[in-house]
């Protein structure tokens, strides 16, 4: 009961502040951000608006940066920002400029470190599924292998924020459906371009993965990310539908188009050892949406905090931090992209429960939490500029390289 009272109180504080916000019409904020933030919004591009304002949170004032995006505008679209490979990282501003976005925020949590596995390379790959320009990049790692805060009850690493080919945004789940077929057998595929494979499974790696070592995929377990790497592994390379090579240890280096590298651990490794050079192998994979008929241009992982205008039960209401989130309003036709400021004066941030309340008060029916802390970044072009500027203050003092993000594009 005490937790629910705190959440309601936080929601009332946000609502009161936003009501006052509408009456101020551009007056300077008390305690404004170091960059000299004012209490008003500006147009970034047709259908895209940037605003910033203070929020009175349970642990002090935090400063919010918001992009309001009209998906119904004929010149507006959104897509995944990513460095060109799943196992890679780049700053949001660099990805936005490289892809021609006018604005954006950072995205999913990712494999940032491997201190638990000395000598194993951190991949930089994201936790959840990813789709860019309608093309499937990867599937979700096991829940116990994720980086980031604990998932709210009832959520999984398969949860995604997505925008469909129908230009409608929604929250959904994307599960991997795949197989490895030979003349003798059919194996279920346990992973696609993932930094962690389920115990006993076989995972597929394609040219989308990049050049980073695939060893990390065989480390940890489904429930313990820090568990030792498997000692029973095997890797098979399939090119143009037949086995061309094999190895006891997962390798590294670029994977050519038309080539799939199969990595197995434990029971999966034992199955792959049955394949021989020249044997015909067919590998198939796709992501299946929980929402019937949904086809996505953009999808990325994180976790839901608000559905149907109601915060999810069991959201953390004690741990405050710098956060990034995306909200969905107007039946999926409008987005609210939020990143908190990491400047010292505001670094106390919001709890996840306060994020849900804030997104609801901003008009969201559904909301999705993305990577926060030093990753939280919001970029947008200034009037007349051809490149984006970082609008918040990343809490690490500089932009962090991240796995992906949500890019906002404007043009015919």
Order of alpha helices (4+ residues) and beta strands (2+ residues): alpha-beta-beta-beta-beta-alpha-beta-beta-beta-beta-beta-beta-beta-beta-beta-beta-beta-alpha-beta-beta-beta-beta-beta-beta-alpha-beta-beta-beta-beta
